[in-house]
Amino acid sequence: MNNWNENPEALVREFTFENFVEAVGFVNKIVPLAEGMNHHPDIEIYSYRKVRVRLFTHDKNQITEKDFLLAESINQLID
């Protein structure tokens, strides 16, 4: 799972961009993917150009197939 860290609490991946505008642009690309799946990640922009995405299925209280599918879709935005 390209650069995603899996732990009992979530799938997590961090991305680094050239600047704040690129970081926000990346987050905006995630929005339609998440909306289309009705599966919404926790997203944090920090250090002005870094984005941390955390995937976890809250209603199941665990990582599910939906998390892996969204992670793969997010990977396709970058890879």
N, C-alpha and C positions, 0 to 999 in steps of 0.2 A: 504494500500500500504506500506508494511513493511519498516518503517523508512524513507520513502521519504517525504520530506516537499514540499507541493504544494503551490505555490503562483502564482500570475498572470504572473510572469516573467519566471517561470520554475519549473520543478521538480528537487529537489536537495537532494542528500544523501551524507553523509560523512562516510568514512571507515577508520579504524585505524588498522595498521598491526604491527607486531613485529619489522620490520626494513625496510629499503629502498628497499632491494632486493624483499621482499614480496610485497611491494606497487607497484613496477614496474611490477612484475609478474602479479598482478591483472589487471593492466592497459592493459597489453599484452593479457590477456584473453578477455577483452572487445572488442579489435580491430576486431576479426573475426565476433563477433555478430553485431557490428555496420556496418561493411562492407557488411555483408549479408543482412542487412536491408536497406542499402544505407541511413543510418541515423546516423549522427556523433555527439556525445556529446562533450561538453566542459569538459575537464578533467584537474584537477590541482593536482599535487603532492606538498605537503608542509609539513613543520616540519619533513622532511625526511621520515616519515612513514605514513602520512595521505594522503588520496585521496578524492577529492571532485568531484563528477560527477553532471553535470548540463544538463538536457534534455529540449529542446525547439525546436519546428519546425519553423525554421527561415523563410522559404518561405511562411508559413501560418500566421506568426507573433502571434502564440499562442501555447499552449500545445495541442497536438493532440493524437489520439489513438496510433500513432507510438511511442510517448514518453512513454506511459504506457506499451506498449509491450516490448520496450527495457529495461525499468526499471524492469519489471518482469524477463526478461532474465538475467539481471545483478544480481538480487536477487538470482537467482538459482546458481550463481557462489559462493555465500557466505552462503546462508541459507541451 
